[in-house]
Amino acid sequence: MYPTIVFLPLAGALIAGFFGRWLGARTSAVVTSTFLLLSAVLSWIAFFQVGIAGQDTRVELLQWVSSGDLQVSWALRIDTLTVVMLVVVNTISSLVHVYSIGYMSHDPHRPRFFAYLSLFTFAMLMLVTSDNFLQMFFGWEGVGLMSYLLIGFWYHKPEANAAAIKAFLVNRVGDFGFALGIFAIFYIFGAIQFDTVFAAAPDQVGKTFTFLSWDLDVLTTICLLLFMGAMGKSAQFLLHTWLPDAMEGPTPVSALIHAATMVTAGVFMVARLSPLFEFSPTALGVVTFVGATTAFFAATVGLVQNDIKRVVAYSTCSQLGYMFVALGVGAYGVGIFHLFTHAFFKALLFLGSGSVIHAMDDEQDMRNMGGLCKMLPYTWIVMLIGTLALTGFPLTAGYFSKDAIIESAFAAHSGVGLYAFILTVMAALLTSFYSWRLMFMTFHGTSRASAETLNKAHESPLVMMVPLVILAIGSLGAGFLFKGMFIGEGYSDFWRSALFTLPSNHILEAMHHVPAAVVAAPFVMMASGFVLAWMFYLVIPKAPENLADAFRPLYLFLLNKWYFDELYDALFTKPAHRIGRVLWKKGDGAIIDGIGPDGVAARVIDVTRGMIRLQSGYVYHYAFAMLIGVALLITYFMFAGGAAS
């Protein structure tokens, strides 16, 4: 069953990719979607077999690499963490596939799109079922490649090409650290199999190595290098700049990247490697700090974005920060629980936004919307459910998982934990504000759209609405139904050995003893954000503009995303262009071309051309040249002979 789950998406991708031109666009879409739906059903069966019945297993497919001490099998590691990710990836991907049948119905390149989408899913499945670091790296780079192809799917748009290249390059920075971490693991442990490395990790506690006169902790260095990869894939602070620009791809791609694949890879990786991170408090502290900073930073930027998809994109960035906070304080199950619930309501919000864009003739600017709840009542309902879940409204999915993260940050009773608690509480307020701002600007108030656009506005077809309804059900019930298994009384029986914690890690118990004010804080922030957004965008609609004018520098600071793009442009892009221009003009043009093609080679050509002129082809020219030569020889010997005598 498990190979079937993993390879069905690959089979669909190959069929659509190689035979889509003959099968037709609709057949390609139906085949890939059917394969994904079957894989999703099998994933849920595996979830209950492994998560409930405890049937962990390892499926070896083949001997992959055999080189000296490096012996690597291609095997599927099936435990609770794996099946949770299988459910998330295949459920969301199958719904995105079905939704795309309607959303991409007018695109002439649908077979290629569905092939890429299925191949993206396969790469993520290879990552989450990996049994060793090389296999994980294969999936890791696979999702990076497919994100590049899907973000730049509409390659005729310069913005899409630029966004795809940006995503690829920023991820190369993180992947460089990830690769170094894997090299270090093989150097230190002599193996890259998870079980071997995890078993030997306690022996490396406290050991150091010297680098440039510094004594560095072995496990901390390895964990930080690996986390650098997670920062790139999961768009954490400093390596986050690619994620909002990824909106240039089709909306279903955005939903898949933000809810189930790519960005969740970093969260999964840290959770999978909990047997390493648990032995490095310093690395966990860095994870917590970066996660909390990202949660707050992205939420501040989301406040002022006007593109409906970019608001949801920065929301993803912020929620990923929440997940890393949970992982950083040792509450691994809480972090994965939020990954699980977040997949439903974030996919719902993205696909719901796509429904709005589809109805509004590809309009994405919320300033050109408003009053759509009457024209798109079903889309409004599902978007409302997604917003309630994202903001943590009681009994929705986000309420159980996000609030648990805030409580775990406080329960850590550490300096970085307190820092994370303060920033995540503030982020909860900002999240509620920008989420309701999106709802009010899009669906309520006076319409700002043109009469022509409003006349064309229509509800999405059934093939798009059914996935939205399923995701809405998940956004409402996923938290309540699975809380007990993920973070409740059934925690130990559910996770077993999939997540590792030291005996000294009592974070889950401490969460149940936090003060009532801590428990109430997320709800207060959620309600406050709603009231503020309601006042600003429905009661006093001029207030946002007046506030932006009053605090113009701060508004521009947030609107320009803390000027990170401009900063990186000044620090890296422009110097790289200048260096490239110098190497081009001076190095390649003046030196290499000057000595080579424009130097020695050019002189040889000049001499050759001169010699060619002597080769006229006329016999009398050659006879005349021979006579001249004979005359010169006779003259030489006459004078040479006379000199000798």
N, C-alpha and C positions, 0 to 999 in steps of 0.2 A: 504493500500500500504506500509506503513512504517514498520509494522511487517514483511511483506514479504521481504523487502529489507534486514532487519537484520537477519532473520532466514533462508533464502535460503542457505547461506554459511554453516550454522550449519547442515541443512538437507543434503547437499552434503557431508559434513565431516562424518556424521553418516552412510550414505549409503556406502561411500568408505571404511570407517574404519571397519564396522561390516560385510559388504557383499562383499568387494573387492575381497576376495579369490575366491568367486563363480562367481562374475560378470566378473572378469578378469581385467587386468591392463588398457587396452585401454578403456573399458567401464567406469571404475572408473574415468579415466581422463576426458572423454567426459562428464559424468554426472556432476562432480564438476565444470568443465569449463563452461558448459551450464548454470548452476545455477548462477555462478558468472557473466556471461555476462548478464543474465536477471536482476540480482540485479543492475548491472552497468547502464543498460538502465533506470530502474526505478529511480535510483539515479539522473540521469540527468533530468528526468521529475520532480522529487521533487525539484531539484535545481531551475528550472524555475518557478515552482509553488510558492515556498517559497521566493527565492531570488528576483524574478521579480514581482510576484503578491502579495507577502507579506502575504502568508497564514501560519503564524506561528501556531503551535498547540502542544498539549501535549496528548500523547496516553498512558493511564494507562492500563497495562497488568494484574496486580494482586497485592494483598496486600502481601508484601514480609516478613517484619519483624515487629512484634508487641511485644515489651518488655518494660513495664513501659512507660517512656517518649519517648522511641525510637519507632517511628511509621514510617515505610519506605515502600513506594510502589515501585514496579518495573514498571517504566514508561519511555516512550521515549520522550525526549525533542527535538522538531523539530523547529529549527529556522535557520537563515542564516548560522551561524557558523557550525551547525550540517550538513546541506546539502552540504556545501563546503567540509567538511571532508568525507561525504558519497561518493561524486563524486571522490575525490582523492583516497580513500581506495578501492572502488569497481572497478573503472576504471583501476587502476594500477594492482590490484590483478587479475582481469579477464584476462588482457593481459599477466601477469606472468603465470597464469594457462595455457593459450593457448601455450605460448612459451615453457613451461615445457613439453608439450606433445612431442615436438621434442627433447629438450635438455636432458630429462631423459628417452629417448626411450629405452635405453639399461640397465636401472637400474631394478633389479629384485623386488624391493620393492616399485613400483610406487603407488599402492593403499594406502599404508601407507603415502607416501609422499604427495599425493594430499589430503588425509584426514587431515594431519597436516596443510597443506597450507590453506585449507578452514576454519579449526578451528582457525587458526591464524587470518584470516580475520574477523571471527565472534567475536573474543575477542576484536579486535580493534573497530568493529562496536558497541559493547556494551559500550565501553569506550566513544565514541564520541556522543552516543545518551543518555548518562546517565543524570538523572534528580536529582541526589543526590550524595553525596560523597561516600556512600557505594557501589552504583552501579558503580561509576567510579573506585573505588578500585578493584572491581571484574574484570572489563575489564583490569585494570592496571596490576594486577597480572596474568591475563590470557595471555596477550601478552608476559609477562616475561617467563611464563611456555612454551609457544609455541616456543619462540625464542630459549630456551634451547633445546627443542626437535628437532628443525630444524637445528640449528647450529651443533648439534651433530648427525645429521641424519646418516652420515656414521660412525657409532659408532665403526667400526673395526679399524678406524684410531685414534691412541693416540692423535694426534694434534686436531682432531675434538672434542674428549671428553674433552680435557683440555680447549679448547676455549669455549665450552658450559658451563662448570663448572665456568669458569672465568666470563662469561657474567652473569650467575645466581648470583654469589656471589657479584660482584660489584653492581649489581642492588639491592641486598638486603640492601646494605649500604644506597643507596638513598631512598629505600622504607621504611626503618626504620624512616627516617625523615618525609616522606610523611604520614605514619601511625600516627606518633605523631602529625602532623598538623591536621589530621582529628579528633583525640581524643581531641585536644585543641579546635577545632571548636565546637564539641558537648558540651564540658565543658562550654565554654563561651556563646554560643548561645542557647544551649538546643535543637538543631535540626541540621540535616545534609542535609535538602532539600535546593537546591540552592536558590530558590526564598526567602525562609525564612531568610537564612543567609545573602543574598545580601541586603535585606530590612533593616536588623538590623545593617549592617556594619557601617553606618555613626555614630551610637550611641557609637561605640567603639573607635572612633578617639580620640587620646590623652590619653586613659586609659592605665594604666600600671599594672604590677603584680610583685611581689618580688620573685626572685629565687636566692638562695645562696647570699643573701645580695645585689643583683643587682635589680634595678628597670627597667624592660623591657617593651617596648611598646607591647601591646597585638597584634595588627594587623601586626606589623612588624615581630614579632616572628612567628606568624602563617604563614605568607607569605614566610618567609625564610625556615621554615620547609617543606612547600609544594614545594618550589623551589628546595630543596635538592632532592626530588623525581624526579623532572624534570631534574636535572643534571645527575642523574643515567640513566634514560630512554633515554634522548637525548644526552648522551655521552659528557657532557660538561667538561671543564678543571678540572682535578683531578679525575673525575669519567669517564674518556673517554677511559680507557685502554682496555675495553672489545670490543670496536667496530671494530678495525682493525682485531683482532683475529677472529671475527665472519665470516671472509672470508673463514674459513675452511668448512663452509656449502656449499651446492650446489649454484651455481651462481643465479638461480631464487630466492632463499631465500635471498641472499644478496640484490637483487634488491627490494624485497618486504620490507625488514627491513629498508633499507636506503631511500626508496622513499615514502612509504605510511603508514607503520605500525611501531610500537615500537618507533623509534627515534622521530617521529612527535608527539608522545603522550605528551611529556613534553611541546612542543610549544603550542599544543592545550589546555593543562591544564591551562597554564598561561593566555592565551587569554580568556578562559571560565571564569576564576576567576578574570578578570579585575575589577569587582566591589569591590574586596578586595585589589588588588595590587594598584589601583589608589589612595587609601587612605594611602599608605605607600611609600613615596618618597625614604626612605632608602632601602626598598626591591627592588624597581625598579632600584635604583642605583647599587645594587649588581647584579641584572639580566643583566644590561648593561655591567658592568665590566667583569663579567664571560663570557658573550657572545663575547665581543670584544677580550678578551684574547684567547678564544677558536678559534675564526676565524683566528687569527694570528698564534697561536701555531700550529694548524693542518696544515695550509698552509706551514709552514716552514718544517715540517716533510714530507709532500707530495713531496717536491722538490727532494728528493734523494731516494724515494722508487723505487724498481725495479719490484715488483709484480704488474701486471696491475690492479688487483682488489684492492690492498691496496692503490694505488694512488687514485682511485675513492672513497675508503672508507674514507681516510683522507680528501678528498674534501667534503664528506658529513658532517663530523665533523665540518669543517670550515664553511660550509653554514648554519648549524644549529646555529653556533655562530652568524652569520648575523641575523638570525631570532630573536634570543633573544635580540640582540641590538635594533631592531625595537620595540619589546615588552617593553624593559626597558625604552625607551624614550617616551613611551606612544603612539607610532604609531602602534597600534594593527592590524589594517587593512593591513598595509604594511607588517608586519611580516607574517600574514596568506597568503597574496598575494604571498610572496616569497615561502612559503610552497607549495602553489598551483602550481606555475610554476616549482619549483624545482623538484616536483614529476615527471614531464614529462621528463625533460632532465637527471635527475639522474637515473631513471629507464632505460632510453635509453642508457646511458653510461654503466650501469652494464650489461644489456642484450646484448649490443654491444660487451662488453668485453667477455661475455660468448660465443658469436658467434666466436670471435677470438680464444678463448680457445678450442672451439669445433672443429674448423678447424685445429688447431695446435696440435692435439692429446694430449689435456690436458696440454699443455705448458702455464705457466703463467708469466714467467720471460721475461720482455721486452728486456733484453740483448740477448735473443735467438730468437728475431724476426727481423723485418725490411723488407722493400720492399714488404709488403703484399697488397698494394693498387691495384696492377694489378691482384692478385689472388682472392681478396675479395673486388671487387669494390662496391658492394651494402652495405656491412658492413662498408666500408670506408666512404661512403656518409653519412650514418646515424650517425656514430661516429663523423664525421665532424660537422654535425648539432648540436649534443649534446655538443660538445666542444665550438662551437660558442655561444650557449645559456648559458653555464656555465660561460664563460669568459665575458659575457655581450656585445656581438657584437650588434650594433644598430639594433633595431626592432625585435630581438629575445626575447624569454620569459624572460631570465635572465636580459636583458638590462633594462626592465621596472621595475622589482621587486628589483634586487640587487642595482641598482643605486638609487632607491628611499630610500633604507635603509641607504645608505651612506649620502644622503642628509638629512634624518631625524636625523641622529646622529649629524650632524653639526647644524641643526636647533634647537636642544635641548638647545643650548647656556648654557651648564653647563660644569663643569670640567670633569665629567665622560663621557659626550657627546663628548667633544673634544678628549678625550682619545680613545673613540670608533671610532670616525671619522678617526683619524690618523691610527689606527690599521686596520680598514676595508679597507682603501685606500691601505695600504701596502699589505694587504692580497689579494687585487684585482690584484696587480702586480704578486705576487707569484702564485696565482691561474692560471693566464694566462700562466705563464712560465711552471708550471708542467703539465698543460692540453695539451699545444702544445708539450711539451717534450714527453708525452705519444703518441701523434699522430705521431710525427716524428720517435720515436724509434720503433713504431709498424708498421707503414704503409709506411714509406719513407726510403731513403738511401739504403745502401747495406744490403742484407739479411744476418743475422747471424745464421739462422736456419740450421739444418742439411739437407742434400739432401733427406733423407728418409722422414723427416717431411714435407718438401716442396712438395714432390711428393704426399703426402696424403692431402695437404691443399685443401679445397673446400668450396664453399659458403654454408651457412646454408640453410636448407630446407624451403619451403614456410611457414610452420606452425610457424617457428621462425622468418621469415622475416616480415610477416604481422604485428605482434605486434610492431616490430621496426619501421616500416613505420608510423603506427598510432602515436607512441610516438614522432617520428620526426616531424610530423605535429603539435602535441601539443607543442613541444619545440619551434617551429617557431611562432605559432599563439596565444598561451594561454595568453601571456602578452598583446599583442595589442588588442585582442578581449575583455578582461575582466578588463583592467586597469581602465576604467571609473567607473565600478561598485565597484571594490575593494578599490581604492584609489583616484578616480577622482570626478567629479561633482556629480555622483550618489551615493556617499559614504553613506550619511545619509539614503537615501531611501533603499539602499541595506542591510546595516547592522542593521539598526533600533536599537533594544534593545539587540541584540546579543553581541555587544561589548560596554562596558561602558567607558565613559571618563568624567572627571569633566569639568565644564564650563570653568575652567582656562586652560584646555588642548587645545592649539591652534597649535599643532605640524604640522598638515596637511597644515594649512594655511601658517605657517612659512617655510615649505619646498618649497613653490613657490617663496620665496623671498631670497633664498640663492645666494651668488655670482656666477657669471658665471664660475669662476675657480673651484668652488666646483662641479658644474654640469659636467665640462669637466674632472675632475680628474679621474673618473673610466675609461673613454675612453682612456685617456693617459696611464694609467697603463696597460690596456688591450693590447694596441698596443705595448707598451714597452716590455711586457712579451713575446708577439709573436716574436718580432724582436730578443730578447735575445735567445729564444729557437731556432729560425731558425739559428742564428749564431753558437750557441753551438753544435747543433746536425746535421746540414746539411752542413754549410759552413766550420766550423773548428771542426770536430768531436773529435779531441784530446783535445779540450779546457776543457770539463768537468773533464776528468781524471787529467789534469794538475792542474786545480783549486782545485780539491779534494786533490791532493798531497801537494799543497802549503798551504792549510788551513786544514790540516789533523785533528786536534782536533775538529774544528767546524764541519767538515764533519761527523766525527764519532759521535759527539753530536747529529746531526740531524738524522743520520742513525739509531742510537739507541733510537730515539724518546724521546730525552731529558733525557734519562735514567730513565724514570718513572717506568718501569717494574723492573729495578734493585733496584731502591729506595724503591718501595713497597715490593719487595722481602726481602730487608734488614730490613725494618721497621715492616712489618706485617707477611710475610710468614714464614721466618726463626724463628723469636721469637715464632710464633704460633706452629711451628714444635718442637721447644725446649721445650715449655711448655707442649705440648702433649706428648713428650717423657718422661718428668719427671713424669707427671701424670700417664703415662702407666707403667713405670718401678718402680717408687717409690710408687706412690699412689695405682695403681691397683695391680701391681706385689708384691711389698714388704709389703704394709700395708693390703690391702683388701684380696689378695690371701694368704698373710702370716698368717693373723689371721683366715680367713675363710677356703677356700678349702685346703690350705697347712698347716693350724694350727689345730684348733679344729676339723674340719671335718676329716682331715687326721688321727688325734689321735683316733677318734671314729672308723674309718675304721681299724686302726691297732689293737685296742682292739677287735673289732668284728672278725677280722681274727683269732686272738688268741683263741677266744671263739669257733669259727667254728672248729678249730682243735680238740677240745674236743668232738665234735659231730661226732663220727666215724661211728655210725650206728650199731655197734656190741653189742649184749645183754650182753655178758660177760664183756665188758668194763664198761657198765652202772652198772652191778651187783657189779663189783669190786669197782667202785666209791661209790656206796651205802654202801658197807662194810666199806670202809675207813671213810665215813661220820659217820656211826654208831659208829665206834671205837673212832672217835674224840669226839663225843657227850658223850659216856660213860666215856672216860678219863676226859672230862671237868667236868662232874657231880661228878666223884669220887674225883677229887682234890677240886672242889668247895664245896662239902659236907664236906670233911675233914677240910677245912679251916674254915667252919662255926662252926663245933663242937669244 
